[in-house]
Amino acid sequence: MHKKPGLRNGRLAFLVRWKGYGPEHDEWVDFLDQHDCVEIARCLHAWALKRFRREMDADERAAARRDDVSDARDKKRARRD
């Protein structure tokens, strides 16, 4: 079973590809209907962790760019003095 989380009608759902079936049989399964499914819970946890890490990396890159700009300004000021 292949699962990909996303929003469907404003609710968390998973696009599920059933084992042994092709993409024409894919369907969105509402998370609340599958709350007792351990496999979906694991998938949701992995997805949330990956998303969190991606956002943290983006924040770190933005901070590094701000630091680079600040360092460049400091060097420019030092040259003027």
C-alpha positions in Angstrom: 0.0 0.0 0.0 1.4 3.4 -1.0 0.3 6.3 1.0 0.7 10.1 0.5 -0.8 12.5 3.0 -2.6 15.6 1.9 -5.7 17.7 2.4 -8.9 16.6 0.8 -12.0 18.7 1.4 -10.2 20.5 4.2 -9.4 17.3 6.1 -6.3 15.2 6.4 -6.4 12.2 4.0 -4.1 9.8 2.4 -3.9 8.9 -1.3 -3.8 5.2 -1.1 -2.5 2.8 -3.8 -3.6 -0.6 -2.9 -1.1 -3.4 -3.3 -1.6 -5.4 -6.5 -3.7 -2.6 -8.1 -2.8 0.2 -10.5 -3.1 3.9 -10.2 -6.7 3.8 -11.6 -7.7 2.3 -8.3 -6.0 4.9 -6.1 -8.4 6.5 -3.6 -8.3 9.2 -0.9 -8.9 7.7 2.5 -9.9 10.0 5.4 -7.5 9.9 8.3 -10.3 9.9 10.8 -11.8 6.8 9.3 -8.4 5.0 9.7 -7.3 6.2 13.1 -6.6 2.7 14.3 -4.4 1.8 11.3 -0.8 1.7 12.6 0.7 1.8 9.1 -1.1 5.1 8.3 0.0 6.5 11.7 3.6 5.7 10.9 3.3 7.3 7.5 1.8 10.5 9.0 4.6 10.7 11.6 7.3 10.3 8.9 5.6 12.9 6.7 5.3 15.4 9.6 8.9 14.9 10.6 10.1 15.3 7.0 8.0 18.5 6.7 9.3 19.8 10.0 12.9 19.2 9.0 12.4 20.9 5.7 11.0 24.0 7.4 13.8 24.0 9.9 16.4 23.8 7.1 14.7 26.7 5.3 14.8 28.8 8.5 18.5 28.0 8.9 19.2 29.0 5.3 17.3 32.2 5.8 19.3 33.0 9.0 22.6 32.2 7.2 21.6 34.6 4.4 20.8 37.3 7.0 24.2 36.7 8.7 26.0 36.9 5.3 24.3 40.2 4.6 25.2 41.5 8.0 28.8 40.4 7.6 29.1 42.1 4.3 27.8 45.3 5.8 30.2 45.1 8.6 33.2 44.6 6.2 32.0 47.5 4.1 31.8 49.7 7.1 35.3 48.6 8.3 36.8 49.5 4.9 35.2 53.0 5.1 36.6 53.6 8.6 
